[in-house]
Amino acid sequence: MKNMNWDDLRYFLSVTRTGSLTGSAAELQVSQSTVSRRITALEQDLNTPLFVRHATGYFLTDQGKNVLRKVSAVEDGITALQIELADLDASATGTVRLATPESLAVNMIIPALPEFISRYPKLRLEIISGVGVSDLSRYEADIALRLVRPQSGNLVMQRLGTMNSAIYGSTQYLKQHPAPANNPILGRSFIIWDRAYTHLPTASWLTQRGYDTNPALVTSSVAEQLAAAKSGIGLALLPAFLVANDADMVEVIPSQQVFSEDLWLITHTDLRTSLRVRAVSEFIKNVVRRYQPAFSDLA
């Protein structure tokens, strides 16, 4: 293996976050040919393909994912050092608007806020949550947590990891509705999404398998589904982090047999050097890391 040009890693990280030569060229303010040339040079230096080139974008190979994990760890360390050297804890001021699904806000981010406020007393975090998507391109938010990777916009995108989901039921419900181990759904009903939300991955998964037939309850939020499942109304398809510390909730069908979603941290390209935004980003990354294995394959 040749001596690696460390500057090529900037191009590698940019392409992983934007998913294309066009997006990376705009982010780094260079030509697409330059980005392509630097990626090719890095692959030659490492003697391994890092991306699968496709008409819809650049996608990481398994080797590329391994390199990303290691490079991201180095980048996170550098970012933390920059924040520390800037004495951000004591002097940073301003507001950062974070758009995030309500379940992440209520169950992960807000419980950790006392720590954030203590460290950054002059920074104010504003949280925008809900099923609707705030538009970063119109500056409705500075940072967003998304389970779907945006396909356009002048954005910096970082995959944080995989959010695992599973089928859960309360001990009360499972006791009242026994089922054989080889057919844990038999005689049991599901708590499902209202038909206005059939586009959501969780709703689609249930529909494709016929689990939305004769539902125990129809709701319009994850919080309602969790509350209903805990009350013994039926089974629910829930993110694993929601019940990570709840001994009363039992995994009926494991995440390996259900599905997982990538969690993306997204911000504006022109805010990528903002220390206040990067401080919030580091805070979010640290919170996500605490919820392993509910979140896996962390970047």
Backbone as a ProteinNet text record, in pm:
[ID]
protein_1_A
[PRIMARY]
MKNMNWDDLRYFLSVTRTGSLTGSAAELQVSQSTVSRRITALEQDLNTPLFVRHATGYFLTDQGKNVLRKVSAVEDGITALQIELADLDASATGTVRLATPESLAVNMIIPALPEFISRYPKLRLEIISGVGVSDLSRYEADIALRLVRPQSGNLVMQRLGTMNSAIYGSTQYLKQHPAPANNPILGRSFIIWDRAYTHLPTASWLTQRGYDTNPALVTSSVAEQLAAAKSGIGLALLPAFLVANDADMVEVIPSQQVFSEDLWLITHTDLRTSLRVRAVSEFIKNVVRRYQPAFSDLA
[TERTIARY]
83.4	0	86.7	51.5	126.3	102.2	186.9	160.4	33.1	-61.8	-190.9	-183.2	-251.2	-265.2	-382.4	-355.3	-459.7	-563.3	-524.7	-620.5	-730.9	-701.2	-803.4	-919.7	-894.5	-1001.2	-1110.9	-1075.4	-1178	-1276.5	-1224.5	-1309.6	-1393.4	-1333	-1405.1	-1523.1	-1499.1	-1606.1	-1715.4	-1675.6	-1774.2	-1864.8	-1806.7	-1887.6	-1981.1	-1935.3	-2023.1	-2141.8	-2121.7	-2229.3	-2323.7	-2270.6	-2356.8	-2410.6	-2338.2	-2383.5	-2358.6	-2286.4	-2264.1	-2142	-2088	-1977.3	-2024.9	-2147.5	-2201.9	-2213.8	-2274.2	-2290.4	-2158	-2064.5	-1932.8	-1857	-1865.6	-1797.3	-1850.3	-1983.2	-2042.8	-1999.2	-1993	-1954.1	-1808.9	-1720.3	-1577.2	-1531.1	-1624.8	-1596.5	-1480.6	-1491.4	-1396.1	-1476.6	-1409.9	-1479.3	-1512.1	-1612.2	-1648	-1531.9	-1457.1	-1343.9	-1237.7	-1221	-1125	-1168.3	-1297.2	-1348.3	-1330	-1365.7	-1352.7	-1207.8	-1118.2	-976	-923	-965.9	-916.1	-971.9	-1095.9	-1154.2	-1083.3	-1059.6	-988.1	-848.6	-781.1	-645.8	-648	-748.5	-758.3	-783.4	-870.2	-896.7	-770.7	-692.2	-567.4	-467	-460.4	-368.1	-405.5	-536.3	-583.1	-598.1	-587.7	-599	-732.6	-838.5	-972	-1077.9	-1187.3	-1296.2	-1374.4	-1398	-1470	-1615.3	-1644.2	-1779.5	-1824.8	-1955.2	-2019.4	-2076.2	-2029.9	-2077.9	-2208.2	-2309.4	-2440.4	-2496.7	-2590.7	-2649.7	-2718.8	-2765.5	-2835.2	-2742.4	-2614	-2521.5	-2410	-2329.8	-2218.7	-2260.3	-2242.3	-2282.4	-2161.2	-2146.4	-2029.7	-2029.6	-1913.9	-1893.4	-1873.1	-1865.5	-1837.5	-1702.5	-1603.3	-1473.1	-1484	-1567.2	-1587.5	-1651.1	-1748.3	-1813.5	-1713.4	-1621.8	-1520.3	-1426.9	-1386.9	-1302.1	-1376.7	-1506.2	-1586.1	-1590.8	-1610.1	-1614	-1485	-1373.1	-1244.2	-1215.1	-1246	-1220.4	-1313.6	-1439.8	-1534.7	-1489.5	-1430.7	-1381.2	-1269.6	-1182.2	-1074.2	-1132.7	-1230	-1292.4	-1362.3	-1432.5	-1500.6	-1401.2	-1285.6	-1183.6	-1129.6	-1109.6	-1060.2	-1163.6	-1292.1	-1399.2	-1406.1	-1397.3	-1401	-1284.6	-1166.4	-1050	-1071.1	-1127.6	-1152.6	-1249.4	-1352.2	-1449.4	-1382.7	-1298.6	-1230.5	-1135.2	-1058.8	-962.1	-1031.4	-1152.2	-1226.1	-1293.9	-1282.4	-1345.4	-1493.9	-1554.1	-1694.6	-1784.4	-1749.3	-1833.5	-1863.3	-1764.1	-1778.1	-1829.1	-1799.7	-1822.7	-1925.5	-1966.4	-2055.4	-2193.2	-2246.5	-2381.3	-2460.1	-2589.8	-2673	-2771.6	-2844.5	-2951.7	-2927.5	-2954.2	-2947.9	-3084.4	-3144.6	-3275.9	-3256.7	-3309.3	-3295.4	-3431.5	-3442.1	-3562.7	-3541.5	-3634.6	-3615.7	-3750.3	-3758.3	-3881	-3912.7	-4040.3	-4080.9	-4030.9	-4029.2	-3985.1	-3840.4	-3755	-3615.1	-3604.1	-3683.2	-3677.9	-3719.8	-3833.8	-3891.6	-3812.6	-3767.4	-3709.5	-3557.8	-3489.6	-3344.4	-3283.4	-3323.9	-3255.8	-3292.6	-3422.5	-3465.2	-3415.5	-3420.5	-3364.9	-3217.2	-3143.5	-3000.3	-2972.3	-3075.9	-3056	-2991.9	-3021.9	-2952.3	-2800.3	-2748.6	-2604.3	-2558.4	-2637	-2603.6	-2605.1	-2709	-2722.9	-2610.6	-2571.5	-2462.4	-2331.2	-2309.8	-2183.4	-2182	-2298.3	-2307	-2412.3	-2383.2	-2485.5	-2536.9	-2461.8	-2504.5	-2560.2	-2566.5	-2627.1	-2772.1	-2860.3	-2999.8	-3037.4	-3094.1	-3137.1	-3288.5	-3334	-3476.6	-3507.6	-3608.5	-3641.6	-3774.2	-3770.1	-3889.3	-3915.7	-4029.6	-4055.1	-4190.2	-4210.4	-4335.4	-4307.8	-4413.6	-4398.9	-4362	-4406.7	-4374.2	-4225.8	-4177.9	-4035.5	-4008.5	-3926	-3883.1	-3784.6	-3793.5	-3712.4	-3583.3	-3470.5	-3343	-3304.8	-3345.7	-3307.2	-3367.4	-3478.9	-3539.5	-3503.5	-3405.3	-3353.2	-3461.5	-3552.1	-3648.1	-3581	-3464.4	-3385.7	-3238.8	-3151.2	-3006.7	-2954.4	-3013	-2972.7	-3099.6	-3092.3	-3206.7	-3160.8	-3240.5	-3223.7	-3331.3	-3289.7	-3383.1	-3360.6	-3470.2	-3463.2	-3467.3	-3481.6	-3474.9	-3370.2	-3276.3	-3168.7	-3221.6	-3207.6	-3251.9	-3179.1	-3250.1	-3193.2	-3147	-3172.9	-3132	-3107.5	-3049.1	-3021.4	-2873	-2832	-2691.6	-2666.8	-2660	-2659.7	-2539.1	-2498.8	-2397.2	-2471.6	-2452	-2525.3	-2429	-2454.3	-2371.2	-2460.3	-2432	-2506.7	-2454.6	-2543.1	-2502.3	-2500.4	-2588.1	-2595.1	-2728.8	-2758.6	-2881.5	-2975.4	-3098.9	-3200.4	-3281	-3270.1	-3336.4	-3477.5	-3569.5	-3706.3	-3743.1	-3844.6	-3890.5	-4037.9	-4098.9	-4237	-4235.4	-4312.4	-4314.7	-4457.5	-4466.5	-4592.4	-4564.1	-4661.8	-4644	-4657	-4597.5	-4608.4	-4754.6	-4833.9	-4976.2	-5047.7	-5022.5	-5090.3	-5048.3	-4920.3	-4871	-4924.4	-4942	-4996.8	-5143.8	-5216.1	-5359.4	-5387.2	-5288.6	-5304.2	-5185.6	-5181.3	-5068.8	-5064.4	-4943.6	-4923.3	-4804.5	-4803.8	-4689.7	-4563.4	-4449.6	-4321.5	-4295.4	-4345.9	-4321	-4419.4	-4516.8	-4612.7	-4656.9	-4565.6	-4593.2	-4701.1	-4751.7	-4855.9	-4995.8	-5004	-5132.5	-5220.9	-5341.6	-5436.9	-5408.1	-5314.3	-5276.9	-5301.3	-5332.8	-5363.5	-5260.4	-5254.5	-5154.8	-5216.7	-5135.3	-5164.5	-5099.3	-5178.3	-5126.3	-5142.2	-5084.2	-5092.3	-5225.7	-5273.8	-5389.1	-5356.5	-5459.2	-5436.3	-5370.1	-5372.7	-5304.7	-5153.5	-5104.2	-4959.7	-4913.3	-4988	-4952.1	-4819.9	-4768.8	-4641.3	-4521.5	-4542.2	-4430.7	-4381.1	-4249.4	-4194.7	-4258.5	-4285.3	-4345.9	-4485.7	-4563.9	-4699	-4694.5	-4602.5	-4589.7	-4550.8	-4460.4	-4414.5	-4530.6	-4613.1	-4727.4	-4829.9	-4853.3	-4951.7	-4908.5	-4781.1	-4730.8	-4746.6	-4748.8	-4760.2	-4900.9	-4991.9	-5130.1	-5155.4	-5059.6	-5075.2	-5166.7	-5209.8	-5300	-5446.9	-5471.1	-5608.4	-5662.9	-5785	-5847.7	-5755	-5712.9	-5618.7	-5680.1	-5593.4	-5637.7	-5665.9	-5590.9	-5607.3	-5540.7	-5598.2	-5539.9	-5498.7	-5374.5	-5323.2	-5249.9	-5207.4	-5137.1	-5000.8	-4944.4	-4810.9	-4744.2	-4611.3	-4535.2	-4562.1	-4575.1	-4600.9	-4731.1	-4834	-4961.7	-4949.3	-4872	-4853.8	-4779	-4676.7	-4603.1	-4693.7	-4771.1	-4860.8	-4964.7	-5017.2	-5117.5	-5058.1	-4938.1	-4872.7	-4842.7	-4796.2	-4766.1	-4893.2	-5006.8	-5133.9	-5195	-5130.2	-5178.6	-5287.5	-5290.6	-5395.7	-5361.2	-5232.5	-5192.7	-5043.2	-5000.7	-4859.9	-4831.6	-4706.9	-4668.8	-4530.5	-4514.1	-4383	-4318.3	-4211.3	-4152.8	-4001.1	-3943	-3797.1	-3746.4	-3638.2	-3588.2	-3546.6	-3500.7	-3453	-3565.7	-3691.1	-3804.2	-3826.5	-3792.1	-3818.5	-3688.6	-3576.7	-3446	-3435.7	-3501.3	-3490.1	-3624.5	-3714.8	-3848.5	-3863	-3853.4	-3858.6	-3996.1	-4099.3	-4235.3	-4264.5	-4181	-4202.7	-4115.3	-4178.7	-4111.5	-4100.1	-3983.2	-3961.4	-4027.6	-4124.9	-4198.8	-4137.6	-4105.4	-4032.4	-3908.9	-3787.1	-3664.1	-3639.7	-3553.6	-3525	-3466.7	-3394.1	-3335.6	-3443.1	-3564.6	-3674.4	-3772.6	-3745.7	-3835.2	-3763.9	-3718.6	-3643.4	-3568.1	-3474.7	-3394.1	-3390.4	-3360.9	-3353.7	-3225.9	-3164.7	-3047	-3090.3	-3013.9	-3038.8	-2935.7	-2982.9	-2895.9	-2895.6	-2776.7	-2759.5	-2729.4	-2812.6	-2806.1	-2798.2	-2715.6	-2708.8	-2676.5	-2678.9	-2646.6	-2496.6	-2461.4	-2319.8	-2251.6	-2319.4	-2254.9	-2248.2	-2303.1	-2292.6	-2195.8	-2129.3	-2046	-1928.5	-1885.6	-1774	-1820.9	-1951.6	-2004.5	-1981.6	-1910.5	-1881.8	-2007.5	-2101.8	-2224.8	-2303.3	-2307.6	-2376.6	-2300.1	-2170.1	-2090	-2097.2	-2110.1	-2125.7	-2254.4	-2363.5	-2491	-2480.6	-2412.5	-2394.9	-2320.8	-2214.1	-2138.1	-2223	-2302.9	-2393.9	-2489.8	-2547.7	-2642.3	-2573	-2453.5	-2379.7	-2353.5	-2314.7	-2286.1	-2411.5	-2525.1	-2650.8	-2686.5	-2673.6	-2706.6	-2619.4	-2491.4	-2398.7	-2441.7	-2511.3	-2552.1	-2661.7	-2724.7	-2839.4	-2807.3	-2682.7	-2648	-2702.8	-2753.8	-2759.2	-2886.9	-2970.6	-3089.3	-3047.4	-2930.3	-2867.3	-2739.7	-2721.9	-2606.1	-2532.7	-2417.8	-2336.7	-2312.3	-2273.1	-2255.5	-2137.2	-2152.6	-2045.2	-1932.4
-120	0	124.8	221.7	346.2	430.2	532.7	629.3	706.3	708.4	769.3	920.7	989.6	1134.6	1164	1211	1231	1333.5	1423.1	1523.2	1458.3	1340.4	1270.2	1226.2	1211.6	1169.2	1275.1	1402.3	1507.8	1483	1442.3	1414.4	1288.8	1189.9	1066.8	1096.9	1173.4	1207.2	1288.1	1379.4	1463.3	1380.7	1286.3	1204.1	1112.6	1059.6	974.7	1053.5	1181.7	1262.8	1319	1352.6	1409	1302.2	1190.9	1081.6	1099.7	1206.5	1230.4	1318	1313.9	1402.4	1546.6	1565.5	1700.6	1767.6	1697.6	1753.5	1778.5	1686.2	1701.6	1818	1832.4	1943.1	2077.3	2085.6	2209.4	2236.1	2131.8	2147.9	2192.3	2131.1	2159.1	2271.4	2318	2427.2	2393.3	2272.1	2226.2	2166.2	2122.1	2060.7	1914.5	1862.1	1722.1	1631.1	1669.7	1587.2	1578.4	1687.4	1684.8	1586.5	1589.3	1496	1352.7	1325.9	1191.8	1145.1	1234.8	1199.7	1168.9	1247.2	1224.6	1094.9	1063.1	938	818.2	827.3	719.7	701.4	812.5	806.2	739.1	770.6	710.4	560.4	520.6	377.6	304.9	369.3	307.9	297	401.5	398.6	289.3	269.9	168.9	31.4	30.2	-94.3	-163.6	-84	-141	-44.4	-94.5	-4.6	45.5	174.6	234.9	264.4	283.2	318.1	230.3	209	154.3	273.3	293.2	404.2	365.6	450.5	424.7	554.4	541.9	661.7	749.4	688.5	765.5	816.9	782	832.3	735.6	773	690.5	620.9	487.6	410.5	334.6	335.4	273.3	121.6	65.9	-77.9	-116.7	-247.1	-290.5	-236.6	-236.7	-181.1	-31.4	35.6	178.6	209	125.7	146.2	130.5	36	15.7	136.3	188.1	307.9	426.6	439.3	551.1	549.8	433.1	424.8	477.3	437.6	476.7	625.4	672.6	812.3	903.5	862.1	942.8	957.6	850.6	857.9	961.3	965.4	1064.8	1205.1	1220.5	1350.9	1399.7	1307.8	1345.1	1393.2	1325.9	1367.2	1505.4	1533.6	1665.7	1772.7	1742	1836.8	1866.2	1761	1780	1866.9	1846.2	1926.2	2071.9	2095.2	2232.2	2302.6	2231.6	2289.5	2323.2	2229.5	2251.6	2370.4	2378	2487	2621.2	2619.3	2743.6	2788.9	2707.2	2740.3	2765.4	2680.3	2698.3	2689.3	2601.8	2583	2714.8	2798.9	2920.9	3039.1	3042.8	3166.9	3160.7	3042.8	3033.9	3089.4	3162.5	3216.5	3188.9	3208.7	3192.6	3079.5	3056.9	2957.6	2857.6	2731.4	2626.1	2558.7	2556.8	2494	2351.3	2256.4	2114.5	2056.8	2003.4	1933.8	1784	1718.2	1577.4	1508.9	1378.6	1306.3	1320.2	1327.8	1351.2	1243	1118	1008.9	1026.3	1072.3	1097.1	1215.6	1319.2	1437.6	1405	1339.4	1315.3	1212.3	1108.5	995.5	993.4	1071.2	1069.9	1207.1	1304	1433.6	1516.5	1532	1615.2	1561.1	1429.1	1379.6	1412.5	1431.9	1463.2	1612.6	1696	1840.6	1904.4	1859	1920.9	1918.5	1808.6	1796.9	1899.3	1913.7	2008.9	2152.3	2186.5	2322.5	2353.9	2254.5	2275.8	2302.7	2233.7	2250.1	2375.4	2407.9	2523.1	2622	2692.1	2775.6	2891.2	2933.4	3046.9	3005.1	2874.1	2823.5	2784	2817.5	2778.2	2683.2	2569.3	2470	2477.9	2495.5	2494.2	2365.5	2291.2	2161.8	2170.5	2128.9	2124.7	1978.1	1926.7	1783.4	1759.3	1634.6	1596.3	1510.3	1456.8	1372.2	1456.1	1582.3	1671	1700.1	1738.4	1762.3	1911.3	1964.4	2103.2	2113.1	2219.5	2237.2	2310.3	2237.5	2300.5	2399.3	2371.1	2459.7	2598.4	2607.7	2737.7	2786.8	2721.3	2759.7	2757.6	2659.2	2639.1	2571.6	2511.9	2450.2	2455.5	2447.8	2446.1	2304.2	2213.1	2072.8	1988.9	1873.7	1783.1	1639.9	1563.5	1419.4	1357.2	1274.4	1218.5	1067.3	995.1	852.4	825.9	931.3	922.7	1022.2	976.6	1062.9	1157	1289	1383.5	1358.4	1377.2	1352.2	1479.6	1594.4	1719.7	1824.8	1936	2045.4	2058.8	2178.8	2206.3	2172	2040.7	1991.5	1902.6	1900	1805.9	1696.7	1571.9	1459.7	1358.1	1321.3	1220.9	1110.3	988.2	874.3	842.3	848.7	825.4	676.9	600.2	458.3	402.3	282.7	213.1	209.7	256	251.6	123.4	34.4	-95.3	-87.8	-162.8	-172.4	-318.7	-344.4	-480.7	-476.6	-594.8	-605.9	-629.9	-548	-557.4	-573.1	-636	-644.8	-638.3	-593.5	-588.5	-728.2	-750	-880.5	-914.4	-812.7	-832.5	-883.7	-818.4	-857.8	-997.6	-1026.9	-1157.7	-1269.2	-1241.1	-1341.7	-1367.6	-1259.1	-1272.4	-1331.5	-1321.9	-1372.8	-1463.5	-1583.3	-1674.1	-1718.6	-1743.4	-1788	-1882.4	-1976.5	-2069.4	-1996.6	-2049.7	-1986.2	-1978	-2075.5	-2075.9	-1988.2	-1929.4	-1837.7	-1733.4	-1642.5	-1548.3	-1445.4	-1442.7	-1346.8	-1408.1	-1539.5	-1608.6	-1560.3	-1515.3	-1472.4	-1336.8	-1263.9	-1131.9	-1024.5	-902.8	-792.5	-681.8	-598	-491.8	-354.1	-267.7	-124.1	-65	2.8	44.5	194.6	241.5	382.2	411.9	533.6	583.7	583.4	569.6	556.6	679.6	792.4	912.1	895.4	793.4	773.1	641.8	593.6	465.7	470.9	593	606.2	578.4	575.9	553.6	409.2	388.4	251.7	151.9	195.3	103.6	61.8	158.8	128	35.2	60.4	-23.2	-165.7	-180.3	-312.9	-394.6	-333.4	-403.5	-440.7	-347.5	-371.5	-484.3	-487	-588.8	-729.9	-741.5	-872.8	-901.2	-808.2	-828.8	-809.5	-747.8	-728.8	-612	-538.2	-426.3	-467	-595.9	-646.6	-659.9	-614	-619.4	-566.2	-440.7	-384.8	-371.1	-374.4	-351.4	-203.7	-116.9	27.7	96.3	207.4	289.6	422.6	464.3	587.1	671.5	789.9	881.5	924.2	851.5	886.6	766.4	768.1	662.2	664	784.5	795.9	726.3	741.8	676.7	525.3	479	335.1	274.4	344.6	296.6	291.3	397.2	401.3	290.2	266.9	162.1	23.6	0.9	-128.9	-151.6	-49.1	-61.2	-86.8	-38.3	-57.3	-194.4	-274.6	-408.9	-417.7	-321.8	-320.3	-410.6	-420.6	-503.6	-498.1	-557.3	-554.9	-426.9	-382	-260.8	-277.3	-220.4	-213.6	-83.5	-92.8	24.7	27.8	148.6	159	100.4	25.5	-44.6	50.7	172.2	262.1	306.5	301.9	345.8	255.8	128.7	33.4	-26.2	42.1	-12	-40.1	41	25	-8.3	-66.6	-99.1	-250	-301.5	-446.3	-504.4	-420.2	-469.1	-496.1	-441.5	-459.8	-574	-669.6	-791.8	-793	-829.5	-841.1	-969.2	-953.9	-1067.9	-1114.9	-1022.1	-1052	-963.1	-1020.4	-940.6	-852.9	-754.3	-657.4	-723.1	-833.3	-900.6	-949.4	-973.5	-1021.9	-910.7	-791.1	-679.1	-588	-472.8	-387.2	-280.8	-218.4	-113	5.5	122.9	244.5	320.1	379.5	462.8	595.8	642.5	773.2	871.3	983.6	1082.2	1212.2	1268.6	1401.5	1496.7	1598.1	1683.9	1830.2	1906.1	2049.2	2119.4	2252.2	2330.6	2325.5	2323.1	2326.4	2449.9	2564.7	2687.3	2697.9	2597.3	2596.2	2488.9	2420.6	2307.2	2348	2474.7	2519	2594.2	2608.7	2679	2595.3	2648.9	2573.6	2549	2642.8	2619.8	2502.9	2494.2	2382.8	2252.9	2258.8	2138.5	2090.1	2184.6	2145.7	2067	2113.6	2042.2	1906.7	1902.6	1776.6	1674.2	1716.8	1626.1	1578.3	1666.8	1630.4	1520.6	1536.2	1437.5	1303.2	1306.4	1182.3	1107.2	1179.6	1116.8	1055.3	1121.6	1067.9	938.4	936.9	816.9	699.3	726.2	618.1	548.3	619	561.6	457.4	452.3	364	240.3	197.9	71.6	-40.8	-151.6	-190.5	-145.6	-63	-13.2	62.7	127.1	183.8	105.1	57.4	-26.9	28.1	-34.2	6.6	156.6	207.6	351.1	402	522.8	583.4	628.1
0	0	0	-83.3	-90.4	34.3	50.8	156.9	122.7	217	190.7	205.3	113.7	122.4	215.7	335.3	435.2	390.7	303.2	256.4	173.3	113.6	36.6	125.3	254.8	345.9	355.8	335.7	334.4	221.8	107.7	-7	17.8	79.1	112.9	205.6	311.5	405.5	337.8	252.7	184.6	94.3	20.3	-70.2	9.5	123.1	203.9	256.9	282.2	341.4	236.4	119.3	15.5	-79	-88.4	-172.4	-320.8	-358	-500.8	-522	-644.1	-679.3	-685	-734.1	-747.2	-611.2	-515.9	-381.8	-313.4	-331.2	-269.8	-331.6	-462.9	-531	-481.8	-462.6	-412.1	-269	-188.4	-48.1	-34.9	-114	-102.9	-196	-281.4	-374.1	-467.8	-527.2	-627.9	-742.6	-846.3	-959.6	-928.5	-999.8	-983.4	-1021.9	-1123.6	-1167.4	-1058.8	-982.2	-872.2	-765.2	-730.7	-630.1	-677.7	-803.8	-857.9	-855.3	-893.3	-897.6	-758	-657.9	-521.6	-462.3	-493.3	-444.4	-508.3	-636.8	-706.3	-649.9	-621.2	-564.3	-427.1	-346.6	-213.4	-225.1	-317.1	-335.9	-381.9	-465.7	-511.9	-397.6	-315.1	-201.5	-101.7	-79.9	14.6	-49.8	-183.6	-259.6	-234.6	-229.5	-208.2	-260.1	-317.7	-361.1	-240.7	-235.2	-122.9	-157.3	-285.7	-328.4	-445	-449.4	-568.6	-645	-767.3	-848.9	-915	-898.4	-955.5	-1010.2	-1102	-1162.6	-1059.2	-950	-846.4	-736.8	-743.8	-643.5	-610.6	-511.3	-463.8	-334.8	-328.9	-213	-158.4	-26.1	36.5	19.9	-9.9	-4.5	141.7	169.7	307.1	354.1	263.3	299.6	325.7	244.7	263.9	397.5	439.7	569.5	683.4	668	770.8	779.4	662.2	659.9	719.4	688.6	740.8	892.5	951.9	1098.3	1160.1	1102	1158.8	1134.3	1014	980.6	1060.7	1079.5	1156.2	1300.3	1355.3	1492.9	1504.7	1403.1	1402	1389.1	1299.1	1278.5	1405.1	1473.7	1597.2	1702.2	1707.4	1802.7	1772	1643.6	1603.2	1635.2	1608	1637	1785.9	1867.5	2012.3	2058.2	1996.8	2032.4	1994.1	1875.6	1832.1	1926.2	1967.5	2060.2	2193.2	2239.2	2366.9	2358	2248.8	2233.6	2217.4	2162.1	2144.4	2272.8	2378.4	2506.9	2486.8	2405	2370.4	2492.5	2587.6	2704.5	2774.2	2784.1	2863.3	2782.7	2653.8	2580.6	2468.6	2424.2	2308.9	2341.3	2248.2	2263.6	2136	2143.7	2025.5	2039.3	1933.2	1930.6	1818.3	1846.5	1745.9	1741.2	1622.2	1604.2	1552.2	1627.2	1594.3	1555.8	1435.4	1391	1409.4	1476.8	1509.6	1527.5	1500.5	1533.4	1682.3	1714.5	1853.1	1947.3	1900.9	1988.1	2030.8	1939.9	1974.7	2070.2	2045.2	2130.4	2272.8	2287.5	2419.5	2499.3	2433	2505.7	2513.3	2427.7	2429.2	2452.8	2371.8	2373.4	2494.8	2520.2	2633.6	2767.8	2794.2	2921.1	2940.9	2830.4	2840.6	2842.8	2827.3	2817.9	2941.1	3063.8	3178.5	3164.7	3111.6	3087.6	2984.1	2877.2	2771	2825	2899.1	2953.2	3049.8	3127.9	3223	3150.8	3040.2	2967.8	2882.2	2822.8	2732.8	2785.1	2892.1	2957.3	2872.6	2772.4	2690.6	2553.6	2531.2	2407.9	2436.5	2345.1	2360.5	2248.4	2287	2189.6	2174.1	2051.6	2020.7	1946.1	1993.8	1935.8	1861.3	1733.4	1649.4	1621	1663.5	1647.5	1583.1	1543.9	1480.6	1359.8	1301.3	1182.6	1061.6	1057.8	946.7	940	823.8	801.6	789.4	878.6	865.5	749.9	675.2	554.7	589.3	587.5	616.8	508.6	384.6	275.2	292.3	366.8	394.4	534.3	593.7	724.9	832.8	824	931	1050.6	1026.5	1133.5	1094	1194.7	1169.4	1155.1	1232.9	1233.6	1227.9	1163.7	1162	1184.6	1256.6	1266.8	1178.9	1085.5	989.2	972.4	950.2	921.8	771.4	693.3	548.2	499.7	420.6	371.8	264.8	283	179.5	48.3	-60.9	-192.9	-262.1	-202.1	-265.2	-158.6	-201.9	-110.1	-82.8	-48.8	-18.3	128.1	155.3	292.6	319.9	445.7	493.2	567.9	526.5	584.6	643.5	766.7	832.1	887.6	847.9	901.5	1041.5	1141.2	1279.4	1314.3	1252.3	1284.3	1241.2	1289	1253.5	1373	1353.4	1458.4	1441.4	1538.6	1531.1	1590.2	1530.1	1579.5	1598.2	1681.2	1706	1744.5	1751.7	1797.1	1947.7	2021.2	2166.5	2217.5	2334.8	2407.1	2555.4	2632.2	2777.4	2835.6	2951.2	3016.9	3044.8	3077.9	3104.1	2979.3	2865.7	2742.2	2698.2	2705.5	2661.2	2749.7	2877.5	2969.1	2939.2	2907.3	2879.5	2741.5	2652	2515.2	2482.1	2540.6	2515	2370	2321	2183.4	2179.5	2085.1	2075.2	2031.4	2074.7	2043.6	1894.3	1819.1	1674	1597.1	1667.3	1603.9	1706.7	1742.5	1852	1821.3	1697.7	1660.3	1676.1	1682.5	1684.4	1799.2	1764.2	1865.8	1925.9	1868.5	1920.2	1813.5	1860.7	1769.6	1782.5	1678.5	1673.1	1693.9	1749.8	1755.5	1631	1547.4	1416.7	1395.4	1284.8	1246.5	1178.9	1198.3	1124.8	975.5	891.6	748	685.3	754.6	703.5	706.3	779	794.2	731.4	633.5	571	496	469.8	399.4	489.2	619.4	711.4	701.7	714.8	703.7	800.2	923.4	1020.3	976.1	927	880.4	759.8	667.4	547.7	584.8	680.6	721.1	776.2	859.9	917.6	810.5	718.1	612.5	520	482.4	390.8	446.7	579.2	642.5	694.2	667.2	708.5	856.1	926.5	1070.6	1105.5	1004	1029.8	1020	1000.4	995.9	1137.7	1159.6	1291.9	1401.8	1390.5	1488.8	1626.7	1725.9	1863.6	1886.3	1815	1829.4	1711.5	1667.3	1561.2	1621.9	1598.3	1659.4	1555	1597.5	1505.5	1558.2	1655.8	1704.6	1769.7	1771	1837.6	1987.3	2045.4	2188.9	2226.5	2142.7	2169.7	2158.4	2061.1	2043.7	2162	2209.3	2325.5	2447.6	2471.4	2587	2579.5	2459.2	2442.4	2466.2	2414.5	2434.5	2582	2651.1	2794.1	2875.5	2823.4	2893.8	2868.1	2784.3	2759.4	2655.3	2561	2459.3	2341.1	2309.1	2196.3	2172.8	2060.7	2022.1	1944.7	1948.1	1875.3	1815.5	1698.3	1632.5	1676.5	1757.8	1821.7	1804.8	1800.3	1806.1	1938.1	1930.5	2048.5	2160.5	2124.4	2229.8	2322.3	2274.3	2356.2	2477.1	2464.1	2572.4	2627.3	2599.3	2637.6	2787	2869.7	3015.5	3079.9	3001.4	3051.4	3062.2	3184.4	3206.2	3177.8	3173.4	3151.1	3004.1	2915.4	2771.9	2721.3	2654.3	2611	2458.1	2409.9	2265.6	2215.3	2124	2070	1938.8	1851.5	1728.6	1727.6	1723.8	1734.7	1613.5	1634.1	1528.1	1403.1	1419.9	1303.7	1208.2	1259.1	1175.9	1139.8	1188	1159.1	1060.6	1101.5	1010.7	1089.9	1023.1	1083.1	987.5	1041.8	961.1	995.1	894.3	918.5	978.2	1075.5	1136.2	1082.7	1026.2	962.8	1041.2	1056	1114.3	998.4	983	864.3	905.2	834.2	857.8	726.1	729.1	610.9	583.1	457.5	421	477	473.7	519.8	671.3	743	888.9	938.7	844.3	884.6	971.7	965.6	1049.2	1173.3	1192	1308.9	1434.2	1529.5	1650.9	1733.6	1731.9	1809.6	1750.3	1617	1552	1574.8	1567.2	1587.7	1731.8	1825.9	1965.3	1985.5	1924.4	1934.4	1864.9	1752.2	1679.6	1765	1831.9	1917.9	2035	2089.3	2198.4	2152.8	2034.5	1982.1	1959	1900.4	1876.3	2005.9	2109.6	2239	2299.4	2283.6	2335.3	2263.3	2131	2052.9	2095.2	2120.7	2158.4	2288.1	2374.9	2504	2489.4	2372.3	2354.4	2272.4	2272.5	2210.5	2300.2	2244.5	2103.5	2030	2096.1	2026.6	1899.9	1905.8	1787.8	1763.3	1643.1	1610.7	1489.9	1461.2	1344.3	1345.5	1463.8	1479.9	1400.2	1344.8	1265.6	1355.8
[MASK]
+++++++++++++++++++++++++++++++++++++++++++++++++++++++++++++++++++++++++++++++++++++++++++++++++++++++++++++++++++++++++++++++++++++++++++++++++++++++++++++++++++++++++++++++++++++++++++++++++++++++++++++++++++++++++++++++++++++++++++++++++++++++++++++++++++++++++++++++++++++++++++++++++++++++++++

